[in-house]
């Protein structure tokens, strides 16, 4: 009986296996988009037809017939990058990867970015005053000659990989611009609502790429997006105008916020549009777009052939990708070989460690920080507050002393210091930007001047909605109209979009929304044009509003009319969403490289998209406020354009070095850079510091690097076998050094045990005869020695090398294991200050 039972079970298990086998094998047999990479095209090599025929022959070797081979092909990369993209099974890709000529074969990943200017250039594009000045260290932009020296970026071509462009925006008017540069070899690709007439002397070319997107996601929904370079989303229009938008007077966001004159950083630069990002299928537009690597690699390949000078890529990844399987990194490496500067977003996955993306040393990786502007919309609680101000010898201190039933501003119950000896100035500064919990918004809707019932979202949920932390996040269909109608609803950030939470409050009949930050977001506020009255508050204030609701029988509140406030302090501070280091691929290379304005940035917008991108939002705007490293990246791209115009013979590494070594470490209050909560920031968030374009045009010294130098870096970082996947012809040196020895404008040494000496080489781009003296601040627990201590140059272009020896201290001063320690070193000739961050961790 027992044997019969075993036989019966065995038979049924075998039958079940036979049933499941086709399903299991179908997972591996399901075609997906692969990139087949051969390296680089030889100069003066095959014709385009010969390249296409060659790629087709490879496909035919793994496909069953001519039609399958032809139908599976998506792209031939034929300008600089040698390869193709095709729909392949894992087995087919594996067979191709084993062929001698194939360098690598890897799946095309989809990068999804989500959304997290009249002021940013005025704030950032400024110079320092004399060091003896007691005032803010910024001077008006009109007083510096950088733009005039660069001729506003005229004839420099910047390629934008993004979601397209809205060509009718005044920011892209070509009035008064000269003819298209002769170096331009690109096209103006037509499509839905986009003709050749939409290109002009500003938008000199436009293309779109969606073959890999459609192969992975199905046919494009043309009711939600244009099958053309035209931007339905708004993101690409925003980034393009930030780089190179023309000067347009009297613009603002919806409701008149941030009104002023808008201009890109390089207003006469030429734009080449490469649309590679498309709607995420079955997701609201507000959730962001997706961009396929195979599409992006095709765009970069075309951009190289078209003749761009700078590439701006506001696209990041959520997880580190090996250099040899990163489509953006491979494309960027080909670009820099042709001296094209490549700037990329660090990503919006902060503030956790090792979240930064775009980690290759040949690209500029950009974090995000604030500017000196906010959009005040204070919350007034029903219990009211009395704010007292008292003065000390050096500072005045502001604190809440007690509560009364008055309609005063809701403020933080803690002392907050303001640098001022003048009581009236102290109060003015307090009112200007130091009030804690003042709330921010750019919604045009206002409440009547009275108190309204105030509720917590978790207490007014629909029947069946669990009363947990998620219940307070105002997710779709979570609120009960019966309980929320006519009330101000407190919602917390977490899951879902910020604007979607406002939509849910409106659906439930709520009067307004107070959106409180999560602990991860802290005190940083990204403003939104809600579809109803509302404001956003920092995490601590959200907790205090919550506690007030829970401790009061009939809690009430009011949201004051919002307004734009300028010259706020401190600024800049690091955005919490900005992705952080250390470098997830190579700990001995610091990333990000630099930070730039990326919080609440005003720029041009698509006429097809609402300010919230919500489908039900029918409002339309010409300019919109957005936050993200997508916004900071084009600021650096624009600065690179200006440097390219002033120094056309500089390498991409020289331009990156100039931007990094001249970046600032202080805010407009003269203090060290912090995060939004006032905690001291580190190079893991800001890299070398905050972008200062006017300093970068004359850096004094630069750290240069070549294509070969980058391959040698890969030899030391990932080994010769991996380098072969990038450049099959390159042979690694027999003796390799630590990646820390790569001639980079920053220095990172990971897991140091004892002593390490690295070499750096600088090139003189300043005065013909000059002498530079070194200085440093050693990381805690380490000693630093620079040799020689002085560098003397006799002519421009002369190179000098020096060594930096970092030694671990012993005894009580020994650093803690696993702790990252920060310092810096610099060279100065009395005019130029060439500073580099230094990051060390002990073994």
C-alpha positions in Angstrom: 0.0 0.0 0.0 2.8 2.3 1.0 4.7 1.6 -2.3 1.5 2.2 -4.3 1.1 5.6 -2.6 4.7 6.6 -3.4 4.1 5.5 -7.0 0.9 7.5 -7.2 2.6 10.7 -5.7 5.6 10.3 -8.0 3.4 10.0 -11.0 1.4 13.1 -10.1 4.5 15.1 -9.3 6.0 14.2 -12.7 2.7 15.1 -14.4 2.7 18.5 -12.6 6.3 19.0 -13.6 5.4 18.4 -17.3 2.6 20.9 -17.0 4.8 23.6 -15.4 7.8 22.9 -17.7 6.5 25.0 -20.6 5.7 27.8 -18.2 9.1 27.7 -16.6 10.9 27.6 -19.9 8.8 30.4 -21.3 10.3 32.8 -18.7 13.7 32.3 -20.2 12.4 32.2 -23.8 10.5 35.4 -23.5 12.2 37.9 -25.8 13.4 41.2 -24.2 15.5 44.1 -25.5 19.3 43.4 -25.4 22.2 45.6 -26.3 24.9 43.8 -28.3 28.1 45.9 -28.0 31.1 45.6 -30.3 33.1 48.6 -29.0 33.9 51.5 -31.3 33.7 52.0 -35.1 37.0 52.5 -36.8 37.7 55.9 -38.3 37.1 55.7 -42.0 35.9 52.2 -41.7 32.6 50.6 -43.0 29.8 52.4 -44.7 26.4 52.7 -42.9 25.1 49.9 -45.2 28.0 47.7 -44.4 27.5 48.3 -40.7 23.8 47.4 -41.0 24.6 44.3 -43.0 27.1 43.2 -40.5 24.7 43.6 -37.6 22.0 41.8 -39.5 24.3 38.8 -40.1 24.9 38.4 -36.4 21.1 38.4 -35.8 20.6 35.9 -38.5 23.0 33.5 -36.9 20.7 33.1 -33.8 17.3 33.6 -35.5 15.5 31.0 -37.4 14.9 33.0 -40.6 15.5 36.3 -42.4 12.1 37.8 -41.3 12.7 37.0 -37.6 16.1 38.6 -37.8 14.8 41.7 -39.5 11.8 42.1 -37.2 13.8 41.7 -34.1 16.3 44.6 -34.9 15.5 47.9 -33.1 18.7 50.0 -33.6 21.9 50.0 -35.4 24.5 52.1 -33.5 26.6 53.4 -36.4 28.3 56.7 -35.5 30.7 56.1 -32.7 29.2 53.2 -30.8 29.4 49.9 -32.7 26.5 47.7 -31.8 22.8 47.1 -32.1 19.7 46.6 -30.0 17.3 43.8 -30.7 14.6 41.6 -29.2 16.3 38.5 -28.1 15.8 35.5 -25.7 18.3 35.0 -23.0 19.7 32.0 -24.9 20.1 34.0 -28.1 21.8 36.8 -26.3 24.1 34.3 -24.6 25.1 32.8 -28.0 25.9 36.2 -29.4 28.0 37.1 -26.3 30.2 34.0 -27.0 31.1 35.2 -30.5 34.6 36.6 -30.7 33.8 40.0 -32.1 31.0 40.7 -29.5 32.4 42.7 -26.6 29.3 42.3 -24.4 25.6 41.5 -24.5 23.3 42.9 -21.7 19.6 43.6 -21.2 18.4 47.1 -21.8 17.3 48.5 -18.5 14.5 51.0 -18.1 15.3 54.0 -15.9 12.3 55.6 -14.3 12.5 59.2 -13.0 9.9 60.9 -11.0 9.2 64.5 -10.3 9.9 65.1 -6.8 14.1 79.8 -13.8 13.7 83.2 -12.5 15.8 83.0 -9.4 18.4 80.1 -9.5 20.8 81.8 -11.9 20.6 85.1 -10.0 21.3 83.3 -6.8 24.0 80.9 -8.1 25.6 82.8 -11.0 27.1 85.4 -8.6 30.5 86.2 -7.4 32.0 86.6 -4.0 32.6 89.9 -2.5 35.8 90.9 -0.8 36.6 88.6 2.0 36.6 91.6 4.4 33.0 92.3 3.7 30.6 91.6 6.6 27.6 91.4 4.3 26.3 88.4 2.3 29.0 87.1 0.0 27.0 87.4 -3.2 27.0 90.3 -5.6 24.6 90.9 -8.5 25.0 88.8 -11.6 24.9 91.8 -13.9 28.2 93.0 -12.4 30.2 90.0 -13.6 31.5 89.5 -17.1 31.1 85.7 -17.4 28.1 85.8 -19.8 29.6 88.5 -22.0 33.0 86.6 -22.0 31.2 83.5 -23.2 28.9 85.5 -25.5 26.0 83.9 -23.7 27.0 80.4 -25.0 26.4 81.3 -28.6 27.2 78.5 -31.1 27.8 75.9 -28.4 25.4 73.0 -29.0 23.9 71.2 -26.0 22.1 67.9 -26.5 19.2 67.2 -24.2 18.2 63.6 -23.5 14.8 63.9 -21.9 11.0 63.9 -22.7 11.2 66.3 -25.7 10.4 70.0 -26.0 7.5 72.4 -26.3 8.8 74.6 -29.2 6.2 77.3 -28.9 7.5 78.5 -25.5 9.0 82.0 -25.6 12.1 80.5 -24.0 13.0 78.9 -27.4 12.4 81.9 -29.6 15.3 82.4 -32.1 14.9 86.1 -32.7 18.2 87.8 -33.2 20.2 84.6 -33.3 22.7 83.9 -36.0 22.8 81.0 -38.5 23.0 77.4 -37.3 26.7 76.5 -36.6 28.4 74.8 -39.5 29.5 72.0 -37.2 25.9 70.8 -36.9 25.1 67.6 -38.8 21.8 66.6 -37.2 18.2 66.6 -38.4 14.7 67.8 -37.4 12.6 64.7 -37.2 8.9 65.2 -37.8 6.0 63.4 -36.1 2.8 64.0 -34.2 2.2 67.8 -34.0 5.9 68.4 -34.8 7.0 69.6 -38.3 10.4 70.8 -39.6 9.2 74.4 -39.0 9.3 73.7 -35.2 13.1 73.7 -35.4 14.7 77.1 -35.7 18.0 78.8 -34.9 17.5 78.0 -31.2 16.2 74.4 -31.5 18.5 73.4 -34.3 17.6 69.7 -34.3 15.2 67.2 -32.7 14.8 63.4 -32.7 12.8 60.8 -30.8 13.5 57.2 -29.8 10.9 54.7 -28.7 11.6 51.4 -30.4 13.0 49.8 -27.2 10.2 51.4 -25.1 7.5 49.9 -27.3 9.3 46.6 -27.5 9.1 46.4 -23.7 5.8 48.2 -23.0 3.6 47.8 -26.1 2.4 50.5 -28.5 2.6 54.1 -27.3 -0.7 55.5 -26.1 -0.8 58.6 -28.3 -3.6 60.2 -26.3 -1.1 60.6 -23.4 2.1 61.4 -25.4 3.2 62.6 -28.8 5.0 60.2 -31.2 7.4 63.0 -32.0 10.0 65.3 -30.3 7.1 67.3 -28.9 7.0 67.2 -25.1 3.6 66.2 -23.6 5.1 65.8 -20.1 6.9 69.1 -19.4 10.1 67.7 -17.9 12.2 68.0 -21.0 10.9 71.5 -21.7 11.8 72.5 -18.1 15.4 71.1 -18.3 16.0 72.6 -21.8 15.0 76.1 -20.8 17.1 75.8 -17.7 20.2 75.2 -19.8 19.6 77.5 -22.7 16.2 79.3 -22.5 16.1 82.9 -23.9 15.5 85.8 -21.6 11.8 86.3 -21.0 10.4 89.1 -18.8 7.5 88.9 -16.4 6.9 85.2 -16.1 5.7 83.2 -13.1 4.3 79.9 -12.0 0.6 79.5 -11.6 -0.9 82.0 -9.2 1.9 84.6 -9.9 4.5 82.9 -7.7 8.2 83.4 -8.4 7.5 86.3 -10.8 10.4 87.7 -12.6 12.6 87.4 -15.7 13.4 83.9 -16.7 16.6 82.9 -18.5 18.6 79.8 -19.0 22.2 79.8 -17.9 23.5 80.0 -21.5 20.6 81.9 -23.3 22.3 81.9 -26.8 23.4 78.3 -26.8 21.8 76.0 -29.4 19.5 73.1 -28.4 19.5 69.6 -29.9 16.6 67.6 -28.6 16.7 63.8 -28.1 13.4 62.5 -26.8 14.0 59.2 -25.0 11.6 59.3 -22.0 7.9 58.1 -22.2 4.9 57.5 -20.0 5.1 54.6 -17.6 2.3 52.2 -18.9 -0.8 52.1 -16.7 0.6 54.7 -14.3 -0.5 58.3 -13.8 1.7 60.9 -15.5 2.5 62.4 -12.1 4.4 59.2 -11.2 7.1 60.0 -13.7 8.4 58.6 -17.0 10.6 55.7 -18.1 13.6 55.8 -20.4 15.1 52.7 -22.0 18.8 52.2 -22.2 18.7 51.0 -25.8 16.8 54.2 -26.8 19.2 56.4 -24.8 22.3 54.7 -26.4 20.9 55.3 -29.8 20.3 59.0 -28.9 23.9 59.4 -27.5 25.3 57.8 -30.7 23.3 60.2 -32.8 24.3 63.1 -30.7 28.0 62.3 -31.2 27.4 62.1 -34.9 25.3 65.3 -35.0 28.1 67.4 -33.4 26.9 68.3 -29.9 29.4 69.9 -27.5 27.6 69.1 -24.2 25.2 66.4 -23.2 22.7 67.0 -20.4 21.1 63.8 -19.1 18.6 64.3 -16.3 18.1 60.6 -15.9 19.3 58.4 -13.1 19.0 54.8 -11.8 17.8 53.5 -8.5 20.5 50.8 -8.2 24.2 51.0 -9.2 24.9 49.3 -12.6 28.3 47.9 -13.5 30.2 50.2 -15.9 30.3 47.6 -18.6 26.5 47.1 -18.5 25.4 50.7 -18.0 24.1 52.1 -21.3 24.5 55.8 -20.2 28.1 55.2 -19.0 29.1 53.4 -22.2 27.6 56.1 -24.3 29.1 58.9 -22.2 32.6 57.2 -22.6 32.3 57.4 -26.3 31.2 61.0 -26.0 34.1 62.2 -23.9 36.5 60.6 -26.4 35.2 63.2 -28.8 35.6 65.9 -26.1 31.8 66.2 -25.4 31.1 67.1 -21.8 28.5 64.9 -20.2 26.5 66.0 -17.1 24.1 63.6 -15.3 21.8 63.7 -12.4 22.9 61.9 -9.2 19.3 60.7 -8.7 16.4 61.4 -6.2 16.9 58.5 -3.9 18.4 60.4 -0.9 19.1 60.9 1.9 20.3 57.3 2.4 23.9 56.4 1.9 25.3 55.0 -1.4 22.2 56.0 -3.4 23.9 58.1 -6.0 23.7 56.9 -9.7 25.7 57.8 -12.8 29.0 56.9 -11.0 31.5 56.8 -13.9 34.5 59.2 -13.5 34.1 60.5 -17.1 30.7 62.1 -16.4 29.8 65.0 -14.1 27.4 63.7 -11.4 25.2 66.4 -10.0 23.4 66.6 -6.6 20.6 69.1 -5.7 20.4 72.0 -3.3 18.2 75.0 -2.6 18.1 78.7 -3.6 17.3 81.7 -1.5 13.5 81.7 -2.2 10.5 80.2 -0.5 6.7 80.4 -0.9 5.4 81.2 2.5 2.0 79.8 3.5 1.9 79.7 7.4 -0.4 77.4 9.3 -2.4 79.1 12.1 -3.7 76.7 14.7 -6.7 77.3 16.7 -4.7 77.5 20.0 -2.5 80.2 18.6 1.0 81.1 19.6 2.9 84.0 21.1 6.4 84.4 19.7 9.0 86.1 21.8 12.3 87.5 20.6 15.2 88.3 22.9 18.7 89.5 22.1 22.1 88.4 23.3 25.5 90.1 22.6 26.0 88.3 19.3 22.7 86.8 18.4 19.0 87.2 18.9 17.1 84.2 19.8 13.5 83.4 18.9 11.3 80.9 20.7 7.8 80.1 21.6 7.2 81.0 25.2 3.6 79.9 25.7 0.3 79.3 23.9 -2.7 81.6 23.9 -6.0 81.5 22.1 -4.8 84.0 19.4 -4.2 83.7 15.7 -0.5 84.0 15.7 1.9 82.1 13.5 2.4 78.5 14.4 6.1 78.1 15.3 8.6 75.5 16.5 8.9 75.2 20.3 12.6 75.6 20.4 15.2 78.4 20.3 16.5 79.4 16.9 19.5 81.7 16.6 19.9 84.4 14.0 23.2 86.2 13.4 22.4 89.8 14.2 23.0 92.3 17.0 20.1 94.5 15.9 16.7 93.5 17.4 14.7 95.0 14.6 16.9 93.3 12.0 16.6 90.1 14.0 12.8 90.3 13.8 13.0 91.1 10.0 15.3 88.1 9.4 12.9 85.9 11.4 9.9 87.1 9.3 12.0 86.7 6.2 13.1 83.1 6.4 13.9 81.8 9.9 10.4 81.1 11.1 10.1 77.5 11.8 6.9 75.8 10.6 5.8 78.5 8.3 4.7 76.2 5.6 5.1 76.6 1.8 2.9 76.2 -1.2 2.3 77.6 -4.7 -1.4 76.7 -5.0 -3.4 79.7 -6.3 -6.4 78.7 -4.1 -7.1 80.5 -0.9 -9.2 79.9 2.2 -11.7 82.4 3.7 -10.2 84.3 6.6 -11.5 82.1 9.3 -10.7 78.9 11.2 -11.8 75.5 9.8 -12.2 72.1 11.5 -8.8 70.3 11.4 -8.6 66.5 11.2 -5.9 63.8 10.7 -6.3 61.7 7.6 -6.0 58.5 9.6 -9.1 59.4 11.6 -11.3 60.1 8.6 -10.6 57.1 6.5 -13.1 55.0 4.6 -14.6 52.0 6.3 -12.2 49.1 5.8 -9.0 51.2 5.5 -6.6 50.0 8.1 -5.7 52.5 10.8 -2.0 52.3 10.4 0.7 54.7 9.2 -0.4 54.4 5.6 -3.9 55.5 6.6 -2.6 59.0 7.2 -1.1 59.3 3.8 -4.2 60.3 1.8 -3.8 57.6 -0.8 -6.5 57.3 -3.5 -10.0 56.5 -2.2 -8.8 56.3 1.4 -10.7 59.2 2.8 -14.4 59.2 3.8 -16.3 62.2 2.3 -18.7 62.0 5.2 -15.9 62.6 7.7 -13.5 64.9 5.7 -16.0 67.2 4.1 -15.5 70.9 4.9 -12.3 70.2 7.0 -8.6 70.8 6.7 -6.9 67.4 6.4 -3.5 66.6 7.8 -1.7 64.1 5.5 1.8 62.7 5.7 4.2 62.0 2.9 5.2 58.4 2.2 3.6 56.4 -0.5 1.9 58.1 -3.5 2.6 61.5 -5.0 2.3 64.8 -3.2 -0.2 66.3 -5.6 -2.2 63.0 -5.6 -2.7 63.5 -1.9 -4.2 66.9 -2.5 -6.5 65.4 -5.1 -7.7 62.8 -2.7 -8.6 65.5 -0.1 -10.5 67.4 -2.7 -12.3 64.2 -3.8 -13.5 63.7 -0.2 -14.8 67.2 0.0 -11.9 68.5 2.2 -11.4 72.2 2.5 -7.6 72.2 2.3 -4.6 70.0 2.8 -1.7 70.3 5.2 1.0 68.0 3.9 3.6 67.0 6.4 7.0 65.7 5.5 8.1 62.2 6.5 11.2 62.0 8.8 13.3 61.2 5.7 12.3 64.5 4.1 13.0 66.4 7.3 12.8 70.2 6.9 13.0 70.4 3.1 9.8 71.4 1.3 9.1 70.9 -2.4 6.2 73.1 -3.3 3.2 72.0 -5.3 0.3 73.7 -7.1 -2.4 71.7 -5.3 -5.9 71.5 -6.8 -7.3 73.0 -3.6 -6.0 75.3 -0.8 -3.1 73.8 1.0 0.5 74.0 2.4 3.4 71.8 3.1 5.2 71.7 6.5 8.4 70.1 7.7 8.4 66.8 9.6 8.7 68.3 13.1 5.8 70.7 12.5 3.7 67.9 11.0 4.2 66.0 14.3 3.2 69.1 16.3 0.0 69.6 14.2 -0.8 65.9 14.8 -0.3 66.2 18.5 -2.4 69.3 18.6 -5.2 67.4 16.9 -4.9 64.5 19.3 -4.9 66.7 22.4 -7.8 69.0 21.4 -11.5 68.3 21.5 -12.3 70.6 18.5 -9.1 71.4 16.7 -9.2 74.1 14.1 -6.7 75.8 11.7 -6.2 78.3 9.0 -3.7 78.6 6.1 -2.6 82.1 5.4 -2.4 83.5 1.9 0.8 82.3 0.3 3.5 84.7 -1.0 6.9 84.6 -2.6 9.8 85.5 -0.2 13.3 86.2 -1.5 16.7 86.4 0.1 16.0 83.7 2.6 18.8 82.3 4.8 20.5 79.9 5.0 20.9 79.1 1.3 21.9 76.9 -0.3 21.2 73.8 1.7 21.2 70.2 0.5 18.0 68.7 -0.6 17.1 65.5 1.2 15.9 63.8 -1.9 19.4 64.3 -3.5 21.1 60.9 -3.8 24.2 60.5 -1.6 27.6 58.8 -1.7 29.6 56.8 -1.1 30.1 55.5 -4.6 28.2 52.2 -4.8 30.5 50.9 -7.5 33.9 52.2 -6.5 34.5 53.5 -2.9 37.8 55.0 -4.0 36.0 57.6 -6.3 33.9 60.3 -4.7 30.4 60.8 -6.1 28.5 63.0 -6.6 30.9 65.6 -8.0 29.1 68.8 -7.3 25.7 70.3 -6.3 23.5 72.9 -8.0 20.0 74.4 -7.6 17.4 71.7 -7.8 14.7 72.7 -5.2 11.6 74.6 -6.5 13.1 75.7 -9.8 11.0 77.7 -12.2 11.4 77.0 -15.9 9.3 76.6 -19.1 6.6 74.0 -19.3 4.6 72.0 -21.9 1.3 73.4 -23.1 -0.1 69.9 -23.0 0.5 69.3 -19.3 -1.0 70.7 -16.1 1.3 72.0 -13.3 0.5 68.8 -11.3 0.5 66.4 -14.3 -2.7 64.9 -12.8 -5.1 63.8 -15.5 -8.1 65.5 -13.9 -6.2 68.8 -13.6 -7.2 70.9 -16.6 -5.1 74.0 -15.7 -2.3 74.9 -18.2 0.8 77.0 -17.5 3.7 78.3 -19.5 6.2 78.1 -16.6 6.2 75.6 -13.7 8.1 74.9 -10.5 9.8 71.5 -10.1 12.3 69.9 -7.8 14.9 67.1 -8.4 18.4 66.4 -9.5 16.8 66.6 -12.9 16.7 70.4 -12.3 20.2 70.7 -10.9 21.9 68.8 -13.7 21.0 71.4 -16.4 22.5 74.1 -14.3 25.8 72.4 -14.4 25.3 71.7 -18.2 24.8 75.4 -18.8 27.9 76.3 -16.8 29.8 73.7 -19.0 28.4 75.4 -22.1 29.8 78.8 -20.9 33.2 77.3 -20.2 33.2 75.5 -23.6 32.5 78.9 -25.2 35.4 80.6 -23.3 37.8 77.7 -23.5 36.9 75.7 -26.7 40.2 73.6 -26.6 39.7 72.4 -23.0 39.0 68.7 -22.5 35.8 67.6 -20.9 37.9 66.6 -17.8 39.3 70.1 -17.6 35.9 71.6 -17.6 34.7 69.2 -14.9 37.8 70.1 -12.9 37.2 73.8 -13.2 33.6 73.4 -12.0 34.6 71.2 -9.1 37.7 72.9 -7.7 36.0 76.3 -7.6 32.7 75.1 -6.0 31.7 76.8 -2.7 31.3 75.3 0.7 29.5 78.2 2.5 25.9 79.4 2.4 24.7 83.0 2.2 25.0 83.4 5.9 28.7 82.6 5.8 28.3 79.2 7.4 29.2 75.7 6.2 26.7 74.0 3.9 24.0 72.0 5.8 20.9 70.0 5.0 17.4 71.5 5.4 17.4 70.6 9.1 20.6 72.5 9.8 22.9 69.4 10.1 26.3 69.9 8.6 26.5 68.4 5.1 29.4 66.3 3.8 31.0 65.7 0.4 28.8 62.6 0.2 25.9 65.0 -0.5 27.6 68.0 -2.2 30.7 66.5 -3.7 33.2 69.4 -4.1 30.6 72.0 -3.2 28.0 74.3 -4.7 28.4 75.4 -8.3 30.0 78.9 -8.8 30.1 79.5 -12.6 31.9 82.8 -12.4 34.8 81.3 -10.5 35.0 78.3 -12.8 35.9 80.3 -15.9 39.3 81.1 -14.3 40.3 78.1 -12.1 44.1 78.6 -12.2 44.9 74.9 -12.3 43.0 71.9 -13.6 43.2 68.1 -13.2 43.1 66.7 -16.7 42.3 63.1 -17.8 42.2 61.3 -21.1 40.2 58.4 -22.5 43.1 56.2 -21.8 43.2 57.4 -18.2 39.6 56.3 -17.7 40.4 52.8 -19.1 43.3 52.6 -16.7 41.0 53.6 -13.9 38.7 50.7 -14.9 41.7 48.3 -14.9 42.3 49.1 -11.3 38.7 49.3 -10.3 37.1 46.3 -12.0 39.9 44.4 -13.7 41.1 43.7 -17.2 38.4 41.2 -18.1 35.7 43.9 -17.5 37.7 46.5 -19.3 37.5 44.3 -22.4 33.7 44.6 -22.2 34.1 48.4 -22.7 37.1 48.6 -25.1 38.2 45.2 -26.4 41.4 46.6 -27.9 42.8 48.1 -24.7 45.4 46.2 -22.7 45.7 47.0 -19.0 49.1 47.9 -17.7 51.0 45.0 -16.0 51.2 47.1 -12.8 48.0 48.7 -11.6 47.4 51.1 -8.8 44.5 51.9 -6.5 41.6 53.7 -8.2 42.4 56.5 -5.8 45.4 57.4 -8.0 43.1 58.4 -10.9 43.8 62.1 -11.6 40.5 63.3 -10.3 39.6 66.7 -8.7 38.7 64.9 -5.5 40.3 62.1 -3.5 38.7 59.2 -1.8 40.6 56.4 0.0 38.6 53.5 1.3 39.5 51.1 4.1 42.9 52.6 4.7 45.2 50.4 6.8 48.3 52.3 7.6 49.7 54.7 5.0 48.8 55.4 1.4 50.5 57.8 -1.1 48.7 58.9 -4.3 49.9 61.1 -7.1 48.0 64.0 -8.7 49.0 66.1 -11.8 47.8 69.7 -12.3 48.0 71.8 -15.5 48.4 75.5 -15.3 45.6 77.4 -17.1 46.1 80.7 -15.2 49.0 83.1 -15.2 52.0 82.2 -17.3 54.3 82.7 -14.3 52.8 81.7 -11.0 53.6 79.8 -7.8 51.1 77.8 -5.8 51.3 76.9 -2.2 49.5 73.9 -0.7 47.3 73.7 2.4 45.0 71.0 3.8 42.6 70.0 6.5 43.3 66.4 7.5 40.3 64.1 8.1 39.8 63.3 11.8 42.1 60.4 12.8 44.5 60.8 9.9 47.6 62.9 9.1 48.2 64.4 5.6 51.4 65.4 3.9 51.7 67.1 0.5 55.0 67.0 -1.4 56.3 69.3 -2.8 54.6 72.0 -0.8 55.0 74.6 -3.6 54.5 74.3 -7.3 56.1 76.9 -9.6 54.9 77.3 -13.2 56.7 79.2 -16.1 54.1 79.0 -18.8 50.4 78.2 -19.5 49.9 74.5 -20.2 52.8 73.4 -18.0 52.1 70.3 -15.9 53.3 69.6 -12.4 52.8 66.5 -10.2 52.6 66.2 -6.5 52.0 63.4 -3.9 49.5 63.3 -1.1 50.3 60.9 1.7 47.5 60.0 4.1 48.4 58.1 7.3 46.2 56.6 9.9 46.8 57.9 13.4 47.3 55.6 16.4 46.2 55.5 20.0 43.4 57.8 21.1 43.4 59.7 17.9 42.9 56.5 15.8 39.7 56.8 13.6 36.8 54.5 14.3 36.6 51.5 11.9 34.0 52.0 9.2 33.6 55.7 9.8 34.1 58.1 6.9 36.2 61.1 7.7 36.3 64.3 5.7 38.9 66.9 4.9 40.3 68.9 2.0 43.5 70.0 0.3 44.0 73.0 -1.9 46.5 75.0 -4.0 46.5 78.8 -4.0 48.6 81.5 -5.7 46.9 84.4 -3.9 44.4 84.8 -6.7 43.1 81.3 -7.4 42.0 78.7 -4.8 42.0 75.2 -6.3 40.3 73.1 -3.6 39.6 69.3 -3.5 37.6 67.3 -1.0 39.3 64.4 0.8 37.3 61.4 2.1 39.0 58.6 4.0 37.7 55.5 5.8 39.8 53.2 8.0 40.0 49.5 7.5 
